[in-house]
Amino acid sequence: MSAIDDATLARRAAADQAAANCPEWSRDGRADDVEDRADCDRIALEQAQSGFGQSVPVTPGREFATPSRWNLWFDGRALDTSDRRHGLDTDGSGSYVTLGADRRYGNDVVLGVMASYERSESDGFDGNLRQETDGYGIGAYVAQPLSQRWAMNASAVYSWLSNDSRIAVLEGSYDTARVSLSLNTTGQYQSGEFTLRPKFTLSYSHYDNDAYELAGAVFDTPIAFQVARDGYDNGVIEGLLEVSRTFFTANSVVIPYGEIGANYAFIRPQDGGILTSDLRLASTSAWLGSARVGARALVSQAMFVETSAGYLSLGQGDNDVWEFRLFLSWAF
């Protein structure tokens, strides 16, 4: 049985009528161009606009009033990190780009594929400890409305990464294979003029690092160390709450939001221990908080953009992680 409710079906009909009567809106979303057209149904157009973001999306890219057959999306993120815990002096950055496409079937199940590229680097102790990583990933996902208020999606991604490592005068390169699994549920409720979205995520990743050689020279004497092949796991459960409000403009719909969350790492390498500045192993908390602010805006009947900035290390003193995100979605 379809999980799309009557209100969504009504918005779909309104959007279809608006698209038929207002071709300018369908092409570029400029409502001003159609105000004087006798055959343009402004009421239908406003109904189509008002559906944006007003029901729980089955995937992050499917915020539209009209459930479309196809969806193409882009997700770009940048991270900036600084770690001063236990005498560390480490700074890092990362960039992550994902492209995805999915199709909705008659029973409202969505099946999709995605491809990603990532690059990260960290530097500590005046360049004596440096790590650079870049690589690609491919994956697939499935999504399904659970009810009028809840939806879920699950994904699996396989990534292959290349790493360059330097410790003082020693350098080495190795490859990493990573398998990532995730399960997400998203809900949506109204509280007056505000929209509440609780979100829950369960994620697990397994890493396999190839054996490699760290080699260099000390006082013109060549030295080398063999680093054995190893593997480790990460497992995290996260809860988030997004609060938003919808604003209508002459040409668009804008939804600013704030989000607060917490995650618990139930599986961590070395049980969360990190190597300190005096080469001792120190424990860290498995709990971490996050806060984000952002906005979604309807560009046209078939496209929206979302931007956000977040602080992802609440509760971890001397450890700062900032995230900046750009998300684009196109329905067709």
VEXLUM-240144 format. One line per 10 residues: number of its first residue (from 1); their letters; for each residue x negated, y negated, z of C-alpha. Coordinates in steps of 0.001 Angstrom, whole numbers. Example, Ala and Ser with C-alpha at 12.3 -4.5 7.8 and 13.67 -1.06 7.14 Angstrom:
1 = as = -12300/4500/7800  -13670/1060/7140
END
This chain:
1 = msaiddatla = 0/0/0  -1305/-3442/-952  -2569/-5593/1908  -1935/-8873/44  895/-10676/1840  3861/-12534/347  2282/-15954/954  -785/-14966/-1023  1367/-13649/-3864  3292/-16940/-3880
11 = rraaadqaaa = 20/-18904/-4091  -1063/-16611/-6933  2110/-17442/-8883  1646/-21162/-8170  -1954/-21065/-9320  -1028/-19195/-12501  1614/-21802/-13275  -827/-24631/-12565  -3392/-23065/-14859  -812/-22724/-17624
21 = ncpewsrdgr = 496/-26286/-17337  -2727/-28076/-16369  -5524/-26899/-18680  -7784/-29733/-17551  -7689/-28405/-13983  -8513/-24915/-15191  -11507/-26235/-17093  -13230/-28502/-14592  -10995/-29056/-11551  -10455/-32812/-12096
31 = addvedradc = -6994/-33426/-10719  -7073/-37106/-11792  -7034/-36077/-15451  -3627/-34423/-15190  -1652/-36921/-13131  -115/-38594/-16161  693/-35422/-18099  4430/-34814/-18362  3937/-31051/-18682  1608/-30783/-15641
41 = drialeqaqs = 3334/-29431/-12543  1687/-31382/-9718  3528/-29381/-7060  2217/-26114/-8479  -1238/-27613/-8678  -1149/-28695/-5024  101/-25276/-3976  -2793/-23660/-5816  -5238/-26003/-4091  -3735/-25482/-662
51 = gfgqsvpvtp = -4388/-21746/-764  -8175/-22176/-773  -9580/-20719/2444  -6125/-20164/3956  -6277/-16367/4146  -9004/-13969/5231  -11394/-13313/2299  -12068/-9671/1504  -15656/-10716/596  -17441/-14043/1290
61 = grefatpsrw = -16978/-15065/-2350  -13230/-14432/-2508  -11867/-17543/-771  -9566/-18457/-3627  -5799/-18866/-3529  -5419/-16450/-6433  -6948/-12970/-6009  -9056/-12670/-9168  -10121/-9536/-10988  -13835/-10460/-11110
71 = nlwfdgrald = -16110/-12486/-8853  -19699/-13643/-9455  -21675/-15180/-6565  -25055/-16605/-5597  -26457/-16698/-2059  -29677/-18631/-1376  -31242/-18941/2085  -34386/-20540/3471  -35860/-19867/6927  -38364/-21862/8963
81 = tsdrrhgldt = -39821/-20260/12105  -42126/-21213/14960  -43171/-18794/17728  -45020/-20044/20812  -44022/-17258/23205  -46768/-15877/25476  -49423/-18126/24002  -48708/-17302/20364  -49345/-19895/17671  -47373/-18581/14699
91 = dgsgsyvtlg = -45449/-20478/12025  -43555/-18938/9162  -41146/-19490/6302  -38986/-17374/4056  -36740/-17652/1018  -34047/-15175/44  -31942/-15176/-3133  -29126/-12739/-3916  -26906/-12455/-6994  -23792/-10314/-6902
101 = adrrygndvv = -20797/-9362/-9004  -17701/-7403/-8044  -14343/-6262/-9386  -11003/-5960/-7618  -8884/-2915/-8388  -5131/-2446/-8216  -5145/-1195/-4631  -7078/-4338/-3549  -10349/-2434/-3103  -13352/-4482/-4271
111 = lgvmasyers = -16471/-2739/-5628  -19640/-4710/-6326  -23354/-4641/-7052  -26091/-7071/-6065  -29773/-7806/-6684  -32083/-9826/-4457  -35515/-11399/-4288  -37284/-12408/-1095  -40548/-14024/-116  -41911/-14755/3356
121 = esdgfdgnlr = -45168/-15745/4993  -46475/-16300/8505  -49681/-17892/9779  -51169/-17945/13238  -54316/-18784/15199  -55710/-21232/12634  -55223/-18821/9749  -56927/-15857/11394  -53658/-13921/11387  -51687/-14143/8141
131 = qetdgygiga = -48971/-12067/6478  -47371/-12561/3056  -44478/-10473/1737  -42442/-10548/-1438  -40160/-8038/-3099  -36896/-7073/-4715  -33764/-5219/-3709  -30737/-3627/-5363  -27541/-2588/-3679  -23824/-1943/-3800
141 = yvaqplsqrw = -20875/-2833/-1605  -17214/-2001/-1104  -14557/-4199/511  -10948/-3649/1549  -8223/-5749/3216  -7180/-4034/6432  -4132/-6195/7111  -2906/-9728/6492  -5393/-10993/9079  -8400/-8663/8758
151 = amnasavysw = -10735/-7424/6025  -13848/-5272/5996  -16811/-4676/3726  -19773/-2303/3789  -23041/-2456/1845  -26200/-469/1177  -29414/-2039/-185  -32739/-487/-1171  -35731/-2868/-1256  -39363/-2473/-2233
161 = lsndsriavl = -41807/-5006/-806  -45466/-5888/-1350  -47481/-7118/1638  -50824/-8902/1957  -52272/-8901/5472  -55288/-10694/6941  -56714/-10332/10438  -59785/-12568/10859  -62239/-11350/8169  -60278/-8188/7371
171 = egsydtarvs = -57804/-8050/4508  -55519/-5369/3119  -52455/-4791/953  -49668/-2250/1233  -46126/-1517/69  -42966/-1150/2117  -39696/613/1284  -36627/-586/3182  -33120/838/3354  -30468/-1483/4821
181 = lslnttgqyq = -26886/-625/5751  -24240/-2989/7082  -20577/-2968/8076  -18679/-6249/8441  -15178/-7136/9593  -13645/-10620/9345  -10383/-11906/10772  -8450/-15138/10404  -5962/-16856/12743  -4372/-20304/12916
191 = sgeftlrpkf = -4438/-22514/16011  -2643/-25725/15174  -4634/-27512/12487  -7669/-25299/13028  -8566/-21946/11496  -10346/-19347/13638  -12440/-16620/12021  -13903/-13928/14278  -16588/-11852/12558  -18344/-8664/13620
201 = tlsyshydnd = -21357/-7057/11939  -23173/-3774/12531  -26465/-3490/10623  -29282/-965/10455  -32579/-998/8528  -35341/1556/8139  -38852/560/7007  -41556/2841/5576  -45038/1287/5307  -47689/2934/3124
211 = ayelagavfd = -51130/3731/4490  -53744/1142/3553  -57254/-101/4222  -58263/-3250/6101  -61679/-4235/4832  -64088/-7142/5131  -67598/-8115/6123  -69133/-9238/9417  -72526/-10934/9062  -72803/-9449/5551
221 = tpiafqvard = -72084/-5968/6892  -69104/-4291/5161  -66551/-2765/7498  -63236/-1011/6854  -60421/462/8905  -57776/2929/7754  -54247/2030/8805  -52002/5087/8858  -48615/5248/7207  -45852/4349/9629
231 = gydngviegl = -42160/3565/9851  -39769/1796/12169  -36081/922/12559  -33976/-2141/13322  -30381/-2040/14537  -28262/-5091/15404  -24661/-5721/16366  -23445/-9317/16004  -20298/-11236/16896  -19455/-14673/15473
241 = levsrtffta = -16609/-17145/15776  -16057/-19764/13091  -13768/-22761/13683  -12759/-24832/10654  -10276/-27416/9466  -9033/-28070/5931  -9068/-31538/4341  -7510/-32439/995  -9042/-35045/-1309  -7904/-36360/-4679
251 = nsvvipygei = -10076/-33879/-6529  -10874/-31061/-4147  -10347/-29200/-897  -13093/-29471/1744  -13368/-27156/4753  -16023/-28165/7316  -16739/-25586/10001  -18805/-24782/13047  -19876/-21300/14088  -21286/-19817/17281
261 = ganyafirpq = -22482/-16259/17736  -24571/-13716/19610  -26332/-10534/18550  -27786/-7584/20395  -30690/-5574/18941  -29975/-2024/20063  -32940/-649/18050  -36211/-2594/17911  -39819/-1777/16930  -41869/-1113/20082
271 = dggiltsdlr = -38658/-1726/22046  -38980/-5450/21334  -42575/-5798/22508  -44771/-8445/20860  -48554/-8826/20906  -49568/-11880/22955  -52489/-14234/22470  -54619/-12137/24851  -53716/-8935/22919  -51280/-7592/25500
281 = lastsawlgs = -47818/-6213/24790  -45050/-8414/26216  -41337/-7577/26300  -38681/-9861/24804  -34922/-10087/25234  -32697/-7993/22991  -30047/-10776/23048  -30092/-13737/20696  -27647/-16566/20052  -26930/-18598/16933
291 = arvgaralvs = -25127/-21804/15931  -24238/-23099/12469  -22476/-26052/10883  -21421/-26150/7249  -18688/-26836/4730  -16914/-25191/1802  -15570/-27240/-1088  -13405/-26289/-4044  -15149/-27369/-7241  -12411/-26104/-9561
301 = qamfvetsag = -9601/-23589/-9447  -12201/-20866/-10071  -15329/-22115/-8296  -16359/-23171/-4802  -19612/-24123/-3090  -20679/-23671/528  -23654/-25128/2384  -24743/-24634/5981  -27582/-25194/8447  -28121/-23007/11470
311 = ylslgqgdnd = -30289/-22470/14528  -30698/-18711/15000  -32759/-18366/18186  -30565/-19633/21026  -31719/-18204/24340  -35272/-17508/23156  -37522/-20172/24653  -40533/-21252/22578  -39135/-19406/19558  -37394/-21503/16892
321 = vwefrlflsw = -35662/-20107/13807  -33834/-22459/11421  -31726/-21372/8450  -30492/-23375/5441  -27999/-21832/3024  -26379/-22511/-353  -23574/-20248/-1580  -21733/-20441/-4918  -18775/-18362/-6072  -17058/-18116/-9439
331 = af = -13832/-16183/-10032  -12751/-14944/-13459
END
